[in-house]
Amino acid sequence: MTPLIDMVFILLIFFVVTTSFVAETGIGIERPRAGSADSLPRESVTIAVNRSGEIVLAGRKTGLFSIRPHLETQLRNRPGLAVVIVADRTVPIERIVRVMDEIRSAGVTDIALAAEEKE
């Protein structure tokens, strides 16, 4: 019986160690599809914009003008920081452009829009 329990614990440890945990935005977003969708490095900040235009940064709802100070602080600690905008497909492009303007005004040059791969 003991070898069986040992084996179960070894398998449990294996699955815990090999599982990658991805921090999602915490809100329901239906991403647009793109044929050229690609992966970005894990060292990036995610900013989500849901259907109603609400912005989620670092897991909390925030206003448009709170993006710049937050990213300026992040850039001091991590130069070359990338930002990924995860926007619902129904969000008006004007809202996304305003978010991008705030990101660029913080000094971030590596900005990407999240999309799902086309099937």
N, C-alpha and C positions, 0 to 999 in steps of 0.2 A: 504493500500500500504506500509506503514511503517513497519508493521510486516514482510512482505515478504522480504524487503530489509535487515532487521535485520537478518532474517534467512539465506539469501544468504551470508552475511558477516560472520556469525557464521560458516557456512559450509566451506567458503574459509579459515578462520583461522584454522579450524580443519585439512583440507588437507595440509596446509602449515606446521603445527606443526608436523603432523604424517609422513610426507614424509621424507625419509632418503636421504641425498645427499651424493653420493659417488664420490670421486675425481678419475676419470679415468686417463689414461696415456696421452690422447690427440692425440694419433696416432692410426691408424688402425692396430690391431693385431688379428690374428686368433690363439687362444690358442689351445694347444693340449688337447685331451680328456683323462680322467683317471677315472677308476671305484672307486678309493679311494679318490677322491677330497673331501676336507673338508674346512670349513671356518677358517679364522684366525682372531685374535683380530683386532679391528679398529686401534689400536695404532701401525701402521707399516708404513714403508717407501716403496714406490713402485718404482722399477727401471724397465723401459720398454726397450726391444730390438726389433726393427722392422725387417722386411724382409731383408733390406739392411745392417743390423748390427748396425744401429745408436742407440745410447743410450739416453734415456730421463729420467732425474732425476729432481724431483721437478718442472715438467711441462716444462723444457727446455732441448734442445739437449745439450749433454755434451760429453766429451771425456772419454775414459776408465780410465785415470789416474786422473780424477777429482772426481771420486767416493769416494776414500779413505778420502781426506780432508773433504768433505761434511759430510760423515757419522761419522767421528771422532768428528766433531762439534755437530752433532745430539746426539751422544752417551754421550757426557758430560752433555747435558741438559736432556736427557731421558735414563738413564741406563736400560739395558734389552731390548733395541730396537729390533724389528723384521723387517726383510727386505723381501719383496716379489719381486721376479723376474718375470715379465710378458714378456715372449718371444714368438715371432711368431713361429709356428710349423716348419717353414722352416729354422730357424736360425741354423747354424752349432753348434754342441755341444761344439766345441773348443771355440767359442765366449762366450757361456754361462759360461763355466768353467773359462775363464779369468775374467769375471764379478764377479763370485763367489769368485775368489782369491782376487780381490780388496776389496770385502765386508769383507771377513775374515781378511785381513790384517788391516782393520780399527778397528778390535776388536769385530765385530758382530758375535755372535754364533748362533742366531736364523734366519736361512735363509730358504725360501720356494720358490718353483716354482709354479706359477699360472697355473691352468688347469680348463677346464670345465668338469662337470660331464657327464659321458657316459649316453646315454638315454637307 
